Amino acid sequence: MTRSSAPGKVYLFGEHAVVYDEPAVLCAIERRAQVEVEQRSDGKLRVHAEDLSLDGFTVEYGAAADDRPDVDVSESLVTAATQYVDSAIEQVRDVTGDEVGFDVTIESDIPLGAGLGSSAAVAVAAIDAGTRALGTILESDELAERAYRTEYEVQEGQASRADTFCSATGGAVRVEGDDCRPTESPDVPIVIGFDGGAGDTGELVSGVRSLREEYDFAADTIEAIGDVVRNGEEALVDDDLEEVGDLMNFNHGLLSALGVSSRSLDTMVWAARDAGALGAKLTGAGGGGCIVALDPTPEAETALSFTPGCQEAFRAELAETGVERLE
Ligand code: PMV
C-alpha cells in the first residue's frame, strides 16, 4: 500500500488569461488531497472517495472502458469524483506498461470544483501513489506533466499547466504558456471564502473563449489581466502588500467583465473588502466556489464567516511542499 498527498492552490493573479499564454502566479496552500492505493490482482479499479462535497461513496468498475460504475449517487457526482482518478490511473499504467488494477481511497479537504485545485491535487497524489506502488518514483517535473495530461484529457483540452505544476512542486509558482517555474514564496496573509458551490471549468473557459473570439475588447481584457499580473509580480517582489491587494481587486474586476464571477463570489469579495482586506478576488475558474482575500488581521475571516452565502471561511497557510510521500 502506498499513500501520497498533494496540496490545493489559489491564484493570486492570472486565471483564465493563463490559457492564452499570459503569466499567472499561484500559491500552494495547506489543504490537501490524500490518495491511498493498493494493487489488485483482477485489473479492476475501485474508488472510495470522501471529501467536503460528497459524503463518501464507493464505485467499482472493471478494466473494460464500457463497464459502468454500480453506485447509488447521481452520475454527474460520480463522474466528477472519479474521472480524474480513472485518467490518473491510466497515466500510471502508461508509466509501467501494466494493465494493473487498484483500490483507491481519496480523502480530501479541498472542496471539489471550487477553484482550489482539488482535481489537480487528486491527480498528482494518485499518480504518485500509483507509480510508487509499482516501484517507480517520478521526478516532480514528470509527475506535474502526467497530472497535466490527466486534467487535459478530462477537461477536453481546456486546461493549463498551472494547477498541476503548483500542486506537484508546492510553494509559489509562475506559469506562462509551457514555462512553469517555482518563484520566491511571498509572505502573503491569505484568507479564503467558500460559497459551498462549484463552477464548471470547461464551460467557463469556453465562455471566455467565445467572448475573446467575438469582441476585440474581450481579447484586450485578457491582455490587460496579463499586465496586472506583471505589475503584481513586481509588487510581490517589493513586499508591497497594499499594491498586491489593489491589483487583486483590479484582476477581479477584469474577470468579472469576462463573465466568470457570480453573485455569491462578488458578495464574499465585497464582504472581505468592507472588513478591511487589502484586496480580494475570485480564484480559479469562477462561477461559484472560492474567493481569496489578503488580510493580515482577523477581520476579513470573521466578516466572511458571518456573510450569508459564505459557507466556510478560513486562513490558508502556504504549502511549501508539493507532493508528500506518506507511506
Ligand atoms: O477552477 P480551477 O482550479 O480548475 O482553475 C481553472 C483555471 C483556469 O485558468 C480558468 C483554467 C486553467 O486550466 O488554467
Residues whose N, C-alpha, C, O or C-beta is under 5 A from the ligand:
A	BS01	PMV	E15 H16 V18 G115 L116 G117 Q158 A159 S160 A162 T201 T283 G284 A285 G286
